[in-house]
Amino acid sequence: MYYPYARPLYVMAKAAGPLCNLRCQYCYYLEKQHLAPSLNPSPEEEGSVTDKSLPPREGMRGAMSDSLLESYVRDYIQLQQTPEVLFTWHGGEPMLRPLSFYKQAVRYQQYYGRGRQISNSIQTNGTLLTPEWCRFLHDEGWLVGLSIDGTKEMHDAYRVDAKGEGTWQRVVDAIHMLQDYGVEWNAMATVNHANVSQPLAFYTFFRDELHCQFLQLSPVVERIRHHSDGRHLAQLFDENCAIAPYSVKPAEWGKFLCDIFDEWVRHDVGEMFVNVFDATLAGWMGVAPGICVYAEECGHAVVMEHNGDVYSCDHFVFPQYRLGNILTNGLPQMVYGEKQTAFSRLKKDSLPRQCRECLWLKACHGECPRLRFLHTADGEPGLNYLCAGYKIFFQHVAPYIDFMRNELLAGRPASGVMTAFV
């Protein structure tokens, strides 16, 4: 059967499901264990993961089976219409699966890829990294996304293990190990109540101490709503929910971005890449950003749990957003089907008038739908919680981004902005 692919297909594979050896206080994914029995480990399994930080046994309910792994690799490669095929391994903590699992994944990729260019990336908290892992990651050319929230004080405020102890030193040691083995890595940092008030200390830590070249920023915003099944976080359409205390406030987020941008735009353009700034420039240029939250439509990437269930988005792993199962429904039918298409278009179609008429729509497109739980001044629903912060940021950076855009259109590097506003 022929499928008219309008865009690449991306699947975020959860090899260990939502299981994790850490207990980060702001984590939105760990509680997904409560949504289905297959995602909920037994007391014995829970103890082995949280107390001893051991990888799950083969056959554990939070572990992707070998047969599913083979089916996923085969089907995913066959669907791709681009020369390069990118596999993304996420969690929970994907390194709770043993290294042998990923070595087997590479063997399947080589067999079914039949000479095609295969790339892999893995997002990890770093605490289970070993020299053996690093040799594998280096030799196979995997990109590692490493989660770290800044300095020790910032990071250990929320990123703790099952005993409630901070994990910063273990993560920094993991970064140094990656660097020693020549493994390519990016930093993924949440911006939360513990670090949002110290933007320059945050940014210079990544630049001057970790020598990080690629920095991904993700604002933490969650609402509290207790459920009978044990979950405690709200969904998009829940109303009258309190903002979780570890969340950032809109004005804080805007100032945080402005202060970091001022340092970056004077010293680091072309040397250090910050995802929000890159996406902002892309919006000014009229091209697709590298981050889904700033894209015009959603749905360009789906999530596959360890049992083969596929959901519309990493932030929408709820029963109503389940598309089916890879073993019974097929990836193209799910990802390009009517349900996912409606989910994709909803981001644009549900924008309130205030957003559609906004000067900065080109840069944010209403940001992530999961945060659209406010009402506009006219009382219309669908306003993003962080809207006021983004307005502060976009207005502040507009002269610089205008200049960078014009430089790129003229065939000159954007780095010229570093001397243009002295």
C-alpha positions in Angstrom: 0.0 0.0 0.0 1.3 3.5 -0.8 1.1 6.2 1.8 1.5 9.9 0.7 3.9 11.0 3.5 3.7 14.7 4.1 6.3 14.8 6.8 8.8 12.4 8.4 7.6 10.0 11.0 9.2 10.1 14.5 8.6 7.6 17.3 9.9 8.1 20.8 10.4 4.6 22.1 10.1 3.9 25.8 12.2 0.8 26.2 11.6 0.6 29.9 8.2 2.3 29.9 7.8 5.0 32.7 10.1 3.1 35.1 13.0 5.2 36.5 15.6 4.8 39.2 15.2 8.5 40.2 12.3 10.3 41.9 12.6 13.8 40.4 9.9 15.7 42.2 8.6 17.5 39.1 8.5 14.4 36.9 5.3 14.0 34.9 6.0 10.6 33.5 6.7 8.3 36.5 3.0 8.3 37.5 2.1 6.8 34.1 2.6 3.5 35.8 -0.9 3.9 37.3 -2.7 4.1 34.0 -2.4 0.4 33.0 -1.5 -2.8 34.9 1.2 -3.5 32.3 3.0 -0.3 33.3 2.8 -0.9 37.0 5.7 -3.0 38.4 5.1 -5.6 41.2 6.5 -4.8 44.7 9.4 -7.0 44.0 10.2 -5.3 40.7 9.7 -1.9 42.2 12.2 -2.7 44.9 14.8 -3.9 42.5 14.5 -0.6 40.5 14.2 2.0 43.2 16.3 0.5 46.0 19.2 -1.1 44.1 18.9 0.8 40.8 19.2 -2.5 38.9 18.1 -2.9 35.3 14.8 -4.7 35.0 14.9 -8.5 34.3 13.9 -9.8 30.9 10.1 -10.2 31.0 9.6 -7.5 33.6 6.3 -5.7 33.0 8.2 -2.4 32.4 10.5 -3.9 29.8 10.1 -4.1 26.0 10.4 -7.6 24.8 12.8 -8.8 22.1 10.0 -9.7 19.7 8.4 -6.2 20.0 11.9 -4.6 19.6 12.4 -6.5 16.3 8.9 -5.6 15.0 9.4 -2.0 15.9 12.8 -1.7 14.3 11.6 -3.4 11.1 8.4 -1.4 10.7 9.9 1.9 11.6 12.7 1.6 9.1 10.3 0.4 6.4 8.1 3.5 6.9 10.8 6.1 6.6 11.0 8.0 3.3 14.2 9.9 4.1 17.8 8.7 3.6 18.5 8.9 7.3 16.5 6.9 9.9 16.6 8.3 13.5 15.7 6.2 16.5 15.0 8.0 19.8 15.1 6.1 23.1 13.4 7.7 26.0 11.9 7.1 29.4 11.4 6.9 32.3 15.1 5.9 32.3 16.0 3.9 29.1 19.2 2.7 30.6 17.2 0.5 33.0 17.2 -1.8 30.0 20.6 -3.7 29.9 23.2 -2.7 27.3 22.6 -6.0 25.6 19.1 -4.8 24.7 20.5 -1.9 22.7 23.2 -4.0 21.1 20.4 -6.2 19.9 18.5 -3.1 18.6 21.6 -2.1 16.6 21.8 -5.6 15.1 18.2 -5.4 14.0 18.8 -1.9 12.6 21.7 -3.2 10.5 19.8 -6.2 9.3 16.6 -4.4 8.3 18.3 -1.1 7.3 20.1 -2.9 4.5 22.7 -0.1 4.1 20.6 2.9 5.0 22.0 5.5 7.4 20.8 4.8 10.9 21.2 7.2 13.8 20.3 6.8 17.4 19.8 9.2 20.3 19.1 8.3 24.0 17.8 10.6 26.8 19.1 9.6 30.2 19.7 10.9 33.7 23.2 9.5 33.5 23.4 7.8 36.8 23.6 4.3 35.3 26.3 5.1 32.8 29.4 2.9 32.8 32.6 2.7 30.7 31.1 -0.2 28.8 28.1 2.0 28.0 30.4 4.8 26.9 32.4 2.5 24.6 29.2 1.4 23.0 27.8 4.9 22.6 31.0 6.1 21.0 31.6 3.2 18.7 28.0 3.2 17.4 27.8 7.0 17.2 24.9 7.5 19.5 23.9 11.0 20.6 23.2 11.3 24.4 20.8 13.7 25.9 21.8 14.2 29.5 19.4 15.6 32.1 20.9 18.1 34.5 19.4 21.3 36.0 22.4 23.4 36.6 24.7 23.8 39.6 24.6 21.3 42.5 22.2 23.5 44.5 19.8 23.9 41.5 20.0 20.3 40.4 19.6 18.6 43.8 16.6 20.7 44.8 14.3 18.3 42.8 16.4 15.6 41.0 16.8 13.1 43.8 17.0 9.3 43.9 14.7 6.9 45.7 16.4 7.7 49.0 15.7 11.4 48.6 19.5 12.1 48.0 20.8 14.5 45.4 22.2 13.1 42.1 24.2 16.1 40.8 27.7 14.6 41.4 26.7 11.3 39.8 25.4 13.2 36.7 28.5 15.4 36.5 30.7 12.3 36.7 28.7 10.8 33.9 29.2 13.9 31.7 33.0 13.7 32.3 32.9 10.1 31.4 31.1 10.8 28.1 33.7 13.5 27.4 36.6 11.2 28.2 35.2 8.6 25.7 34.4 11.2 23.0 30.6 10.6 23.1 28.5 13.4 21.6 26.1 14.8 24.2 23.6 17.5 24.7 22.3 18.9 28.0 18.6 18.9 28.7 17.7 21.2 31.6 14.4 21.9 33.1 13.7 25.5 34.3 11.9 25.4 37.6 11.4 27.2 40.9 14.8 26.3 42.1 16.9 27.7 39.3 14.7 30.3 37.5 15.9 33.2 39.7 19.6 32.6 38.8 19.7 32.7 35.0 23.4 33.8 34.6 24.7 31.3 37.2 22.7 28.6 35.4 23.9 29.5 31.9 27.6 30.0 32.8 27.7 26.7 34.6 26.8 24.9 31.4 29.1 27.1 29.2 32.2 27.5 31.4 32.2 24.4 33.7 30.6 21.7 31.5 31.7 23.2 28.2 28.3 22.3 26.8 27.7 23.1 23.2 24.0 22.3 22.9 21.5 23.3 25.7 17.8 22.4 25.7 15.6 24.4 28.0 12.3 23.0 29.2 10.1 25.0 31.5 8.4 23.1 34.3 4.7 23.8 34.6 2.4 21.3 36.3 -0.9 21.4 38.1 -2.1 19.3 41.0 -5.1 17.1 40.8 -5.3 13.9 42.8 -6.8 10.9 41.2 -8.2 7.7 42.8 -5.7 5.6 40.9 -2.7 7.3 42.6 -1.9 10.0 40.0 -1.5 13.5 41.3 -1.1 15.7 38.2 -3.8 17.4 36.1 -4.7 16.9 32.5 -5.3 19.7 30.0 -9.0 19.9 30.5 -9.0 19.7 34.3 -10.2 23.0 35.8 -9.5 24.8 39.1 -6.2 23.1 39.7 -3.4 24.6 41.8 -0.1 25.2 40.1 2.6 22.8 41.5 5.1 24.6 43.8 8.1 23.6 41.6 6.7 25.3 38.5 7.9 28.5 36.9 5.7 31.6 36.7 5.2 33.3 33.4 7.1 36.5 34.2 10.0 34.5 35.8 10.3 32.5 32.6 10.4 35.6 30.4 13.1 37.3 32.5 15.1 34.1 32.7 15.2 33.8 28.9 16.0 37.5 28.5 18.9 37.4 30.9 20.4 34.3 29.3 19.9 35.7 25.8 21.7 38.9 26.7 24.8 36.9 27.6 24.5 34.5 24.7 23.9 37.2 22.0 27.1 39.1 23.0 29.5 36.1 23.4 28.2 32.8 22.2 26.3 32.9 18.9 27.6 30.2 16.7 29.5 28.6 19.5 26.7 27.5 21.9 23.3 26.6 20.7 20.2 27.1 22.9 17.0 25.5 21.6 14.6 28.3 22.5 16.8 30.9 20.7 17.3 28.7 17.7 13.5 28.1 17.5 12.8 31.8 17.8 15.1 32.6 14.9 13.5 29.9 12.9 10.1 31.5 13.5 11.4 34.8 12.3 12.8 33.1 9.2 9.5 31.4 8.5 10.9 27.9 8.7 10.0 25.0 10.9 11.6 25.1 14.3 13.5 22.2 15.8 11.1 22.0 18.8 7.6 20.7 18.5 6.2 23.1 21.1 6.9 26.1 18.8 5.7 24.5 15.6 2.4 25.5 13.9 0.9 22.0 14.4 1.5 19.1 16.8 1.7 15.4 16.1 5.0 15.1 14.3 6.2 12.6 16.9 4.4 9.9 18.7 5.3 7.8 21.8 5.5 4.0 21.9 5.4 2.4 25.3 7.3 -0.7 26.1 4.2 -2.9 25.4 3.7 -1.4 21.9 1.0 1.0 22.7 1.3 4.2 20.7 0.1 7.7 22.0 -0.2 11.0 20.3 2.5 12.8 22.3 4.9 12.3 25.2 2.8 14.8 27.3 -0.5 13.1 26.3 0.0 9.5 27.4 -3.6 9.1 28.6 -6.2 6.6 27.5 -8.1 9.1 25.3 -4.9 9.8 23.2 -4.0 6.1 22.6 -3.8 5.5 18.9 -3.4 1.7 19.1 -0.7 -0.9 19.3 2.1 -1.4 16.9 1.6 -5.1 16.8 -2.1 -4.9 15.7 -2.7 -1.5 14.2 0.4 -0.6 12.2 2.4 2.6 12.4 1.2 4.4 9.3 -2.5 3.8 10.1 -1.9 5.3 13.6 0.4 8.2 12.9 -1.3 9.3 9.7 -4.8 8.3 10.7 -7.8 10.4 11.4 -7.3 10.6 15.2 -3.7 11.7 15.1 -4.5 14.2 12.2 -7.2 15.8 14.3 -4.8 16.0 17.3 -2.2 17.6 15.1 -4.5 20.3 13.7 -6.1 21.1 17.0 -3.1 23.1 18.1 -3.7 25.6 15.3 -7.4 25.4 15.1 -8.0 25.9 18.8 -6.0 29.1 19.1 -8.0 31.9 20.6 -8.4 35.2 18.8 -5.9 36.9 21.1 -3.2 34.5 19.8 -4.2 34.6 16.2 -3.9 38.4 16.2 -0.7 38.4 18.3 2.5 40.0 16.8 4.6 37.1 18.1 2.4 34.2 16.7 5.2 33.4 14.2 7.5 32.6 17.0 5.5 30.5 19.4 2.2 29.4 17.7 0.6 29.2 21.1 3.3 27.0 22.5 2.4 23.5 23.8 -1.3 22.7 24.0 -0.8 21.0 27.4 -0.3 24.5 28.9 -3.3 26.2 27.3 -5.4 26.2 30.4 -5.9 30.0 30.9 -8.6 32.3 29.4 -7.9 35.4 27.4 -9.0 38.9 28.4 -12.1 38.2 26.4 -12.9 35.1 28.4 -12.0 32.7 25.5 -10.3 29.5 26.6 -7.0 28.2 25.2 -4.4 30.8 26.3 -1.0 29.4 27.2 0.0 29.7 30.9 3.4 31.1 29.9 2.1 33.6 27.3 3.0 36.7 29.3 6.5 35.4 29.8 7.0 34.8 26.1 5.8 38.3 25.2 8.4 39.7 27.5 11.1 37.6 25.8 10.0 38.2 22.2 9.8 41.9 22.6 13.2 42.0 24.2 15.0 40.0 21.6 13.2 41.3 18.5 15.9 43.8 17.4 18.6 41.2 17.7 16.6 38.5 15.9 15.6 40.9 13.2 19.3 41.6 12.6 20.2 37.9 12.6 17.5 37.2 10.1 18.7 39.9 7.8 22.3 38.6 8.0 21.2 35.1 7.1 19.1 36.3 4.2 22.1 38.2 2.9 24.3 35.1 3.1 26.3 36.3 6.1 26.6 34.4 9.5 24.3 35.3 12.3 27.2 35.7 14.6 27.7 39.2 13.4 25.1 40.2 15.9 27.7 39.9 18.6 29.4 43.1 17.5 26.5 45.0 16.0 24.9 46.1 19.3 28.0 47.0 21.3 
